[in-house]
Amino acid sequence: MPRHRAAYRVATMWNDAAAGLEQTLRDYNRINNHHIPQRVLHHRTSVQTLKAWQQNRPELFRKQVGEDVQTT
């Protein structure tokens, strides 16, 4: 079994419709960005790292980094 549940779902799930594949990829993206810490980011998630950068260098960002992800 692969290391991450989302990767397992992408690898094994039959997607009969494009909408099913699209939702699976969105789920994988959300899990990867919000829940899986990355070693190269000092064991923080991508969103946590972006929030830290935004606090230190707000002039580099046009929009507020948020926790919510659109899943529509």
ABEGO torsion letter per residue (X at the ends): XBABAAAAAAAABBBABAAAAAAAAAAAAAAAAAABBBAAAGGBBAAAAAAAAAAABAAABABBBBABBBAX
